[in-house]
Each structure stands twice: as structure tokens, then as C-alpha cells.
Amino acid sequence: MRIVVTDACIFIDVIDLQLTAKFFGLELEIHTTVDVFNELYPNQQQILQAYQQSEKLIIHILSSEEQQEILEADFPASLSPEDCSVIYMAHKLNAIVLSSDKPVRNYAKKKAIHYHGMIWVFDQLVAQGLLTKPDAIAKLQKLVFGNMIYKGNADMIKEVEKRVRAWSK
């Protein structure tokens, strides 16, 4: 089973799109850090706590030594402490970074850490039969056209259109 370390934007999108149960049904071992967890609103935390209790979500509390390693690492200023914790944990676990945040993805790429975003999550949901193609199209379009982060991103829109064509057949 593949291990992923997820940042807050993925959890926010999954919860907003009402895909939480399906997301945690993926054949993935899902991790995050307490720093990321603390970025979320209380209602989002409550949703995720149910998955933590059922051991579908592993939340790491970094030790003082690990926090010191992060402080001493050469992370760019564009990364928040929470972003750094995700990259650090992904490196430590030899895991995939799951983020739609461009600075996180760029840094993961620079450090040769595998990374994916929400479109990959949709690909996995469809491939694993957890989401029908019509539902995937509707949710993906809602994500891209309802979220300012994605709305103006030409590359993202191109990827969405590619999936809409493939999933409409």
C-alpha cells in the first residue's frame, strides 16, 4: 500500500466536496502532521478525528529533535512550517506528498520526492471504483470552477478538460 502525507488543502477540498469517506476508502496509507491538523477548522478536525480513531489516518506529532531538524533544513521561505512538516514526514516515511499547493509541489520535485494533487486523487477514486465517472466530472468541475486557487490555473483547467473528455466516453 502506498503511503501519502497530506497537507491541509487536500483535506479541505476532500471535505468541501463531500468525498471524505471515499478518500479514506482509497488503497492508501494516509498520514499528516499535527501541525497540518491544527490548521483546519474545528468541524474539519472533528471529521478527520473519526478516521484517526479508526486508524485510517495517522497524525504525527513531531518530536523536538524532528522540529529542530526542520528548522535547520534548507526550506525556502515560501513554505509554511506546516508545509515543511509535510515534506519532512514524506521524506522520512519515503512517502508521496499529497498537496495542491504549488510551492510544496515544486520543493518536493526539487528534492525528488514523489508528489500528487487533487486531480490525482480523482484519478485514484475513479480507478479504484470509489467514484463514478459522471460524479467525478461533476465534483472535479465544482472544485476547479468554485475554488479561486484552481480557477485561473490554465494547466489545471487543461487537466480537468482532459479527464472530462476521457470520463464522458
C-alpha positions in Angstrom: 0.0 0.0 0.0 1.3 3.4 -0.9 2.0 5.9 1.9 0.9 9.6 1.4 1.5 12.6 3.6 -1.3 15.0 3.1 -1.4 18.7 3.6 -4.4 20.9 4.7 -5.5 21.9 1.2 -6.2 18.3 0.3 -8.3 17.7 3.4 -10.2 21.0 2.9 -11.0 20.1 -0.7 -12.0 16.5 0.1 -14.3 17.6 2.9 -15.8 20.5 0.9 -16.5 18.2 -2.0 -18.1 15.6 0.4 -15.6 13.0 -0.6 -14.1 12.2 2.8 -15.4 8.7 3.1 -14.3 7.8 -0.4 -10.9 9.4 0.1 -10.3 7.3 3.1 -11.5 4.3 1.2 -8.6 4.6 -1.2 -5.9 2.0 -1.1 -3.5 4.4 0.6 -2.0 4.7 4.0 -2.8 8.4 4.8 -0.6 10.4 7.1 -0.4 14.0 8.2 1.2 16.1 10.9 -0.4 17.6 14.0 0.7 21.0 12.5 -1.4 20.4 9.4 -4.3 19.1 11.5 -4.2 22.3 13.7 -4.6 24.4 10.5 -8.1 23.1 10.0 -11.3 24.4 11.4 -12.8 22.5 14.4 -15.6 20.9 12.2 -13.0 19.7 9.7 -10.8 18.3 12.6 -13.8 16.5 14.0 -14.5 14.8 10.7 -10.8 13.7 10.5 -10.7 12.5 14.1 -13.2 9.8 13.2 -10.7 8.5 10.6 -7.9 8.8 13.1 -9.8 6.8 15.6 -10.5 4.1 13.1 -6.7 4.1 12.2 -7.4 5.3 8.6 -5.5 8.5 9.3 -2.2 8.7 11.1 -1.4 12.1 12.7 2.3 12.5 13.6 3.4 14.7 16.4 6.9 15.7 15.7 9.5 15.4 18.4 11.6 18.4 19.5 14.5 16.7 17.6 12.4 16.5 14.4 11.3 20.1 14.8 14.9 21.1 15.2 15.8 19.2 12.0 13.1 21.0 10.1 14.4 24.4 11.5 18.0 23.5 10.4 16.9 22.3 6.9 17.2 24.5 3.9 13.5 25.0 3.3 12.5 28.1 1.1 10.7 31.0 2.8 7.7 30.3 0.5 6.9 27.2 2.6 5.0 27.5 5.9 6.1 25.5 8.9 3.1 23.2 8.2 4.3 22.7 4.6 7.8 21.9 5.9 6.4 19.3 8.3 4.6 17.5 5.4 7.7 17.4 3.3 9.9 16.3 6.2 7.5 13.5 7.1 7.1 12.4 3.5 10.9 12.2 3.2 11.2 10.3 6.5 8.5 7.8 5.5 9.6 7.5 1.9 6.1 8.6 1.0 4.2 10.6 -1.6 3.5 14.3 -0.8 -0.2 14.9 -1.4 -0.7 18.7 -2.0 -2.2 21.1 -4.5 0.0 23.9 -3.2 2.5 24.9 -5.9 5.4 25.8 -3.6 5.1 22.4 -1.8 4.9 20.5 -5.1 7.9 22.5 -6.5 10.0 21.8 -3.5 9.1 18.1 -3.4 10.1 17.9 -7.1 13.4 19.6 -6.4 14.1 17.1 -3.6 13.0 14.1 -5.8 10.0 13.4 -3.5 7.0 12.0 -5.3 4.0 14.3 -5.2 0.5 14.5 -6.4 -2.6 16.8 -6.0 -6.4 16.7 -6.1 -6.6 15.6 -9.8 -4.5 12.5 -8.9 -6.9 11.9 -6.0 -9.8 12.0 -8.5 -7.9 9.6 -10.8 -7.5 7.2 -7.9 -11.1 7.4 -6.9 -12.3 6.6 -10.4 -9.6 3.9 -11.0 -10.5 2.2 -7.7 -14.2 2.3 -8.4 -15.0 4.6 -5.4 -16.4 7.4 -7.6 -18.4 7.0 -10.8 -17.1 8.9 -13.9 -20.2 11.2 -14.0 -19.8 12.0 -10.3 -16.1 12.6 -10.7 -16.7 15.0 -13.6 -19.3 17.0 -11.5 -17.1 17.1 -8.4 -13.9 18.0 -10.4 -15.7 20.8 -12.2 -17.1 22.1 -8.9 -13.6 22.0 -7.5 -12.0 23.9 -10.4 -14.7 26.4 -11.1 -15.7 27.0 -7.4 -12.2 27.5 -6.0 -10.2 30.6 -6.7 -6.9 28.7 -6.4 -7.8 26.5 -9.3 -10.0 28.9 -11.3 -7.2 30.9 -13.0 -4.8 28.0 -13.4 -4.7 27.2 -17.2 -2.7 23.9 -16.6 -5.2 22.7 -14.1 -8.2 23.6 -16.4 -6.4 21.7 -19.2 -6.0 18.6 -17.0 -9.7 18.8 -15.9 -10.8 19.1 -19.5 -8.7 16.0 -20.5 -10.5 14.0 -17.8 -13.9 15.3 -18.6 -13.4 14.1 -22.2 -12.0 10.7 -21.1 -14.6 10.1 -18.4 -17.5 11.2 -20.7 -16.9 8.3 -23.2 
